[in-house]
Amino acid sequence: MSNKKPLKNQSNAKIQEISLDNLKNILRREEEFRDIDNWKFKHISVGEMQNTYKISKEQKEFFIKELKNHEAQMEYYLCQLKLKHLLYSLYPNLLKQKILVRQFIRGKMLTSKHINSDLLKDFAIMRNTMNDKDFFDKYNIFSLKNYSQKDDGFYKKGLENNFLYAPKSLEKLDKYKLKEVDYFWKILKHVNKDKNKIIADYVNMPFAKQHQDFREDNIIVTIDNKQKLIDWGSSYGYHPFMQDLAPFLISNPKALKTYTKFSDNCKKATKQQIKRWLYVALVVRFLGVIRWRLDPCEERVNTRENCRKYISYEYKTYKELLS
């Protein structure tokens, strides 16, 4: 939903995928998968990497995925934390070869922005720990250089560009002549009045590790109603810390109270400061929705009716920016 800052030591790295045979050879080194040829592989078409499967044998089911460097690194951190609501690999050593193996989770995607307190607590704990430079360095197996606690100009420039781009993006939807698109225009004009202050407050917010694709289709609701966060493929680095969660906290006082209770950054701030951070982060997410989610060629807005439904849903959240 926002500009992703490339890793400084692999900004132009080409994704090198292994063959399925090589993947099986890597897996068979583990006792569980000695007989990997007896397992059934079902390909899952998601993400950039070809090697994504559900594998099964008798009653056992695992999710297998080849990872990019930064994703494998984040999964390795999660293995150290072992937080129930942030799914992690069962085989940390395989992450060094960029292979994720975790229990296959049955459930459905979250269909609202009502987030459970257990997930929020685990997410806050993850961020608190990841902001410890000693922890970051100790488990940094890929020697990535994306630990940051302040903006070097990248995020300021990115937000300035999103403010500039947003009107052009919305203009593409004017052809539908929808009142829902007019709602978004109204919000955009409103936040533009405070643009310079929003940008300044955004880049001076405390930084924290981001999921960076924190939205409903990356949260699995299990059959026992637990929420599990998945897919760290966009988690390139550290950003102003409220950005991920803002849409899920803005109109949910209980969720906001839970997060502020466990977040170290929030513990150091006043209630008024937290409210301002939340507002600014919501503006950033709103601009991200406009820029990255409203292209007319995308299925969610490729017809008049799809566009109406999608913007109506998101307006329930972003209308808070008018308050």
C-alpha positions as CSV (number, residue, x, y, z in Angstrom):
1,M,0.0,0.0,0.0
2,S,3.0,2.3,0.2
3,N,6.4,2.7,-1.3
4,K,8.6,-0.1,-0.3
5,K,12.2,0.8,0.5
6,P,14.6,-1.7,-1.1
7,L,17.3,-3.3,1.0
8,K,20.5,-1.4,0.8
9,N,22.6,-4.4,0.0
10,Q,20.3,-6.0,-2.5
11,S,18.2,-3.3,-4.1
12,N,18.5,-4.8,-7.6
13,A,18.8,-8.5,-6.6
14,K,17.2,-10.8,-9.0
15,I,14.9,-13.5,-7.6
16,Q,16.7,-16.8,-8.1
17,E,14.2,-19.7,-7.8
18,I,15.2,-23.3,-7.3
19,S,13.7,-26.2,-9.1
20,L,11.1,-28.4,-7.4
21,D,13.6,-31.3,-7.4
22,N,16.1,-29.2,-5.5
23,L,13.3,-28.1,-3.1
24,K,12.6,-31.8,-2.4
25,N,16.2,-32.6,-1.9
26,I,16.5,-29.8,0.7
27,L,13.4,-31.0,2.5
28,R,14.5,-34.7,2.6
29,R,17.4,-33.7,4.8
30,E,14.9,-33.3,7.6
31,E,13.8,-36.5,9.4
32,E,10.1,-35.6,8.8
33,F,10.6,-35.5,5.1
34,R,13.0,-38.3,4.5
35,D,10.3,-39.9,2.3
36,I,9.4,-36.7,0.5
37,D,8.6,-38.5,-2.7
38,N,5.6,-40.1,-0.8
39,W,4.2,-36.7,0.0
40,K,1.5,-35.0,-2.2
41,F,2.4,-31.5,-3.5
42,K,-0.4,-29.1,-4.4
43,H,0.8,-25.9,-5.9
44,I,-0.6,-22.6,-4.5
45,S,-0.6,-19.6,-6.9
46,V,0.1,-16.7,-4.6
47,G,2.9,-14.1,-4.5
48,E,6.0,-13.7,-6.6
49,M,7.7,-17.1,-5.9
50,Q,6.8,-20.1,-7.9
51,N,7.6,-22.7,-5.2
52,T,4.6,-22.4,-2.9
53,Y,2.8,-25.6,-2.0
54,K,0.6,-27.4,0.4
55,I,2.2,-30.8,1.0
56,S,0.4,-33.7,2.7
57,K,0.8,-37.3,3.8
58,E,-1.9,-39.1,5.7
59,Q,-3.1,-36.7,8.4
60,K,-0.1,-34.3,8.1
61,E,-0.3,-31.1,6.2
62,F,2.4,-28.4,5.8
63,F,2.7,-25.1,4.0
64,I,5.9,-24.8,2.0
65,K,7.2,-21.7,0.4
66,E,10.5,-20.5,-1.1
67,L,11.3,-17.0,0.3
68,K,13.1,-13.9,-0.7
69,N,16.1,-12.9,1.5
70,H,14.3,-10.3,3.5
71,E,11.3,-12.5,4.0
72,A,13.4,-15.4,5.2
73,Q,15.1,-13.1,7.6
74,M,11.9,-11.9,9.1
75,E,10.6,-15.5,9.4
76,Y,13.8,-16.3,11.2
77,Y,13.2,-13.5,13.7
78,L,9.6,-14.8,14.2
79,C,11.1,-18.2,15.0
80,Q,13.0,-16.7,17.9
81,L,9.8,-15.0,19.2
82,K,7.4,-17.9,18.8
83,L,4.3,-15.7,19.1
84,K,1.1,-17.7,18.6
85,H,-0.7,-15.2,16.4
86,L,2.3,-14.4,14.1
87,L,2.8,-17.7,12.4
88,Y,6.4,-19.0,12.2
89,S,8.5,-21.7,10.6
90,L,8.8,-25.2,12.3
91,Y,12.3,-25.6,10.8
92,P,14.4,-22.4,11.4
93,N,17.5,-24.0,9.8
94,L,15.7,-24.3,6.5
95,L,15.1,-20.6,6.5
96,K,18.9,-20.2,6.0
97,Q,18.2,-21.8,2.6
98,K,15.2,-19.6,2.2
99,I,12.6,-22.4,2.6
100,L,9.6,-21.9,4.9
101,V,7.9,-24.9,6.4
102,R,5.0,-24.3,8.8
103,Q,1.8,-26.1,9.8
104,F,-1.0,-25.7,7.2
105,I,-3.7,-23.5,8.8
106,R,-7.3,-24.0,7.8
107,G,-9.5,-21.0,8.0
108,K,-10.7,-18.0,6.0
109,M,-9.5,-14.5,5.4
110,L,-10.6,-11.7,7.7
111,T,-13.6,-9.9,6.2
112,S,-13.6,-6.8,8.4
113,K,-11.3,-4.5,10.3
114,H,-12.2,-6.0,13.7
115,I,-8.9,-7.3,15.0
116,N,-8.5,-9.5,18.0
117,S,-6.6,-8.3,21.1
118,D,-4.4,-11.4,21.1
119,L,-3.0,-10.6,17.6
120,L,-2.5,-6.9,18.6
121,K,-0.6,-8.0,21.7
122,D,1.7,-10.3,19.8
123,F,2.3,-7.7,17.1
124,A,3.3,-5.1,19.8
125,I,5.6,-7.6,21.4
126,M,7.2,-8.3,18.0
127,R,7.8,-4.6,17.5
128,N,9.2,-4.0,20.9
129,T,11.7,-6.8,20.5
130,M,12.6,-5.9,16.9
131,N,13.5,-2.4,18.1
132,D,16.2,-3.8,20.2
133,K,19.3,-3.5,18.0
134,D,21.1,-6.3,19.9
135,F,18.3,-8.7,19.0
136,F,18.2,-7.5,15.4
137,D,22.0,-8.0,15.1
138,K,22.1,-11.4,16.9
139,Y,19.7,-13.1,14.6
140,N,20.4,-11.2,11.4
141,I,21.5,-14.3,9.5
142,F,21.4,-12.6,6.0
143,S,23.4,-9.5,7.2
144,L,20.6,-7.2,6.0
145,K,21.1,-3.5,6.6
146,N,17.6,-2.3,7.0
147,Y,17.5,-1.4,10.7
148,S,16.5,2.2,11.0
149,Q,15.1,4.5,13.7
150,K,14.8,7.6,11.6
151,D,14.0,8.8,8.1
152,D,16.8,9.6,5.7
153,G,14.5,11.4,3.3
154,F,13.0,8.3,1.7
155,Y,9.6,8.3,3.5
156,K,9.2,12.1,3.3
157,K,9.7,11.9,-0.5
158,G,7.4,8.9,-0.8
159,L,4.6,10.6,1.0
160,E,5.0,13.8,-1.0
161,N,4.7,11.7,-4.1
162,N,1.6,10.0,-2.9
163,F,0.0,13.4,-2.2
164,L,0.8,14.4,-5.8
165,Y,-0.3,11.2,-7.3
166,A,-3.6,10.7,-5.5
167,P,-5.7,13.2,-7.6
168,K,-4.5,11.6,-10.8
169,S,-5.5,8.2,-9.5
170,L,-9.0,9.2,-8.4
171,E,-9.6,11.0,-11.7
172,K,-9.4,7.6,-13.4
173,L,-12.5,6.5,-11.4
174,D,-14.5,9.7,-12.2
175,K,-15.8,7.9,-15.3
176,Y,-18.1,5.8,-13.0
177,K,-19.9,8.9,-11.7
178,L,-20.2,7.4,-8.2
179,K,-21.0,9.3,-5.1
180,E,-18.6,6.9,-3.3
181,V,-15.7,8.3,-5.4
182,D,-16.9,11.7,-4.5
183,Y,-16.5,10.7,-0.8
184,F,-12.9,9.9,-1.4
185,W,-12.4,13.3,-3.2
186,K,-13.8,15.0,-0.1
187,I,-11.4,13.3,2.2
188,L,-8.5,14.0,-0.1
189,K,-9.2,17.7,-0.3
190,H,-9.6,17.8,3.5
191,V,-6.3,16.2,4.3
192,N,-4.5,18.2,1.7
193,K,-5.1,21.3,3.8
194,D,-2.8,19.9,6.5
195,K,-0.4,18.2,4.1
196,N,2.9,19.8,5.2
197,K,2.2,19.1,8.9
198,I,1.1,15.6,8.2
199,I,4.3,14.9,6.3
200,A,6.4,16.4,9.1
201,D,4.6,14.4,11.8
202,Y,4.8,11.2,9.8
203,V,8.6,11.2,9.3
204,N,9.2,12.2,12.9
205,M,7.0,9.4,14.3
206,P,8.9,6.6,16.2
207,F,10.0,3.8,13.8
208,A,9.3,0.1,14.1
209,K,9.4,-3.1,12.1
210,Q,6.5,-3.2,9.6
211,H,4.5,-6.0,8.1
212,Q,3.7,-3.5,5.4
213,D,0.9,-5.5,3.9
214,F,-1.3,-5.5,7.0
215,R,-4.8,-6.0,5.6
216,E,-7.7,-8.4,5.8
217,D,-6.4,-11.0,3.2
218,N,-3.2,-11.5,5.2
219,I,-5.0,-12.3,8.4
220,I,-6.4,-15.9,8.6
221,V,-9.3,-16.6,11.0
222,T,-9.0,-20.2,12.1
223,I,-11.9,-22.5,12.7
224,D,-11.6,-21.8,16.4
225,N,-11.8,-18.0,15.7
226,K,-8.1,-17.2,16.2
227,Q,-6.6,-14.5,14.0
228,K,-3.2,-15.4,12.5
229,L,-1.0,-12.9,10.6
230,I,0.7,-14.3,7.5
231,D,2.9,-13.3,4.5
232,W,5.9,-11.1,5.5
233,G,7.0,-10.8,1.8
234,S,6.5,-7.0,1.9
235,S,8.3,-6.4,5.2
236,Y,11.4,-4.7,3.9
237,G,12.3,-2.6,6.9
238,Y,11.4,-0.1,9.5
239,H,8.8,2.7,9.1
240,P,6.9,5.2,11.2
241,F,5.3,2.7,13.5
242,M,1.5,3.4,13.4
243,Q,1.3,2.8,9.6
244,D,0.4,-0.9,9.7
245,L,-2.3,-0.8,12.2
246,A,-4.0,2.6,11.8
247,P,-7.1,1.3,9.8
248,F,-7.7,-1.3,12.4
249,L,-7.4,1.0,15.4
250,I,-9.1,4.2,14.3
251,S,-12.7,3.3,15.1
252,N,-12.0,0.5,17.6
253,P,-11.3,2.0,21.1
254,K,-10.8,-1.4,22.6
255,A,-8.2,-2.4,20.0
256,L,-6.4,0.9,20.4
257,K,-6.4,0.5,24.2
258,T,-4.9,-3.0,23.8
259,Y,-2.2,-1.9,21.5
260,T,-1.2,1.2,23.5
261,K,-1.0,-1.0,26.6
262,F,1.6,-3.3,25.1
263,S,3.5,-1.0,22.7
264,D,6.7,0.5,24.1
265,N,6.4,3.5,21.7
266,C,2.9,4.2,23.0
267,K,4.0,3.9,26.6
268,K,6.4,6.8,26.1
269,A,3.7,9.1,24.6
270,T,0.7,11.1,25.7
271,K,-2.8,10.2,24.6
272,Q,-2.9,13.3,22.5
273,Q,0.3,12.3,20.7
274,I,-1.0,8.8,20.1
275,K,-4.2,10.2,18.6
276,R,-2.1,12.4,16.3
277,W,0.1,9.6,15.2
278,L,-2.9,7.5,14.5
279,Y,-4.5,10.2,12.4
280,V,-1.4,10.8,10.4
281,A,-0.8,7.1,9.8
282,L,-4.4,6.8,8.6
283,V,-3.8,9.5,6.1
284,V,-0.8,7.6,4.8
285,R,-2.8,4.4,4.5
286,F,-5.6,6.3,2.7
287,L,-3.2,7.7,0.1
288,G,-1.8,4.2,-0.2
289,V,-5.2,2.8,-1.0
290,I,-5.7,5.5,-3.7
291,R,-2.4,5.0,-5.3
292,W,-1.9,1.2,-5.1
293,R,-5.5,-0.2,-4.8
294,L,-7.6,1.9,-7.1
295,D,-6.2,1.2,-10.6
296,P,-9.1,0.6,-12.9
297,C,-7.5,-2.6,-14.3
298,E,-7.6,-4.2,-10.8
299,E,-10.6,-6.5,-10.2
300,R,-11.7,-4.7,-7.1
301,V,-12.5,-1.5,-9.1
302,N,-12.6,-2.8,-12.7
303,T,-16.4,-2.3,-13.0
304,R,-18.7,0.4,-11.7
305,E,-20.3,-2.0,-9.2
306,N,-17.0,-3.4,-7.9
307,C,-15.7,0.1,-7.5
308,R,-18.8,1.1,-5.5
309,K,-18.6,-1.9,-3.2
310,Y,-14.8,-1.5,-2.6
311,I,-14.8,2.2,-1.9
312,S,-18.0,1.9,0.3
313,Y,-16.2,-0.6,2.4
314,E,-13.0,1.4,2.8
315,Y,-15.0,4.6,3.4
316,K,-16.3,3.2,6.6
317,T,-12.7,3.5,7.9
318,Y,-11.3,6.5,6.2
319,K,-14.3,8.8,6.9
320,E,-12.7,9.2,10.3
321,L,-10.2,11.5,8.6
322,L,-13.0,14.1,8.4
323,S,-13.6,14.1,12.1
